[in-house]
Each structure stands twice: as structure tokens, then as C-alpha cells.
Amino acid sequence: MDAGMAGGIAGSVIGCMGGLIGTYFGIASTSRPRERALAIRFSVACWLWLAAVIGMVCFAPRPWGQYVVPLGPGITLAIPWCNRKLALARAEDQASTGEA
């Protein structure tokens, strides 16, 4: 194993660990059950999306795996939408309980 492969493996492991830690703290920072359920649902969808894109790139036949690469940044475009949904759920919960 050369240095490039070791660096690639180490970088992938560190990146996945960072993603898991970020997912945990993102869910843990929610304060209401509805908000937590949405955060869990969005997190699962995000991890499944990334796993599907990476799986297609690695295991699909040669021309098809390369066509999947543009789907990767779809997560980046979905994050603001998810944040708006979480803020809306938080605002609705606060309005229904009468909190400030």
C-alpha cells in the first residue's frame, strides 16, 4: 500500500467520522419531538443519498457510474430546504405552545 492509498483511506474514515459526529450533534441539538423527527428523517435521507451515489460510482458499469457523479451536489442544494422546514416546524411548535 503506497502513501496515496493510505491517505485516501484515512481521509475517507476521518470524513465519515466527522459526518457521523455532525449528524449526532445536529439531532441532539433539537428541542422538540417534531423537530427531532424531521432532523432524523433528513439525516437518514442524506446518508442514504450519499451511500447510493458512492455505491453507483464504485459498482456501476463503466459509463453509468460516471453519469451519477453530478447527483452528488444535490445534497448541498437540499440543505437550505431542510433548514427552512426545520425552522417552520420550530415556529409552528412555538406558536401552538405559546412560547416566545
C-alpha positions in Angstrom: 0.0 0.0 0.0 1.5 3.3 -1.0 1.1 6.7 0.7 -1.6 7.9 -1.6 -3.9 4.9 -0.9 -3.3 5.2 2.9 -4.1 8.9 2.7 -7.3 8.2 0.8 -8.4 5.6 3.2 -7.6 7.7 6.2 -9.3 10.7 4.7 -12.4 8.7 4.0 -12.5 7.3 7.5 -12.0 10.7 9.1 -14.6 12.3 6.8 -17.2 9.6 7.7 -16.5 10.1 11.4 -17.0 13.8 11.0 -20.2 13.2 9.3 -21.4 10.9 12.0 -20.5 13.3 14.7 -22.2 16.2 12.9 -25.3 14.1 12.4 -25.4 13.2 16.1 -25.0 16.7 17.3 -27.4 18.0 14.7 -30.1 15.7 16.0 -29.1 16.2 19.7 -29.5 20.0 19.4 -33.2 19.8 18.5 -35.5 20.6 21.4 -38.9 19.3 20.3 -40.1 15.9 19.2 -41.4 17.1 15.8 -38.2 18.9 15.1 -36.2 15.9 16.2 -38.3 13.6 13.9 -37.6 15.9 10.9 -33.9 16.0 11.7 -33.7 12.2 11.9 -35.7 11.8 8.7 -33.5 14.3 6.8 -30.3 12.7 8.2 -31.3 9.3 7.1 -32.2 10.6 3.6 -28.9 12.4 3.4 -26.9 9.3 4.4 -28.9 7.0 2.0 -28.4 9.5 -0.8 -24.7 9.7 -0.3 -24.4 5.9 0.0 -26.4 5.4 -3.2 -24.2 7.9 -5.2 -21.0 6.4 -3.9 -22.2 2.9 -4.5 -23.2 3.7 -8.1 -19.8 5.4 -8.7 -17.9 2.4 -7.4 -20.0 -0.5 -8.5 -21.9 0.5 -11.7 -20.5 -0.5 -15.1 -18.0 2.0 -16.5 -20.1 4.6 -18.4 -23.1 4.5 -16.0 -21.1 5.1 -12.8 -19.6 8.3 -14.3 -23.1 9.7 -15.1 -24.0 9.6 -11.4 -21.3 12.0 -10.2 -23.4 15.2 -10.9 -26.1 13.9 -8.4 -23.6 14.2 -5.5 -24.0 18.0 -5.0 -27.8 17.5 -4.8 -27.3 17.2 -1.0 -25.8 20.7 -1.0 -28.9 22.1 -2.7 -31.3 20.3 -0.4 -29.7 21.6 2.9 -31.3 25.1 2.7 -34.7 23.5 2.0 -34.3 21.2 5.0 -33.3 24.1 7.2 -36.4 26.0 6.2 -38.6 23.0 7.0 -37.0 22.7 10.5 -37.4 26.4 11.2 -41.1 26.2 10.1 -41.7 23.2 12.4 -40.0 25.0 15.3 -42.1 28.1 14.7 -45.3 26.1 14.5 -44.5 24.3 17.7 -43.7 27.6 19.5 -46.9 29.2 18.2 -49.0 26.2 19.4 -47.5 26.1 22.9 -47.5 29.9 23.3 -43.7 30.1 23.9 -41.7 33.2 23.0 
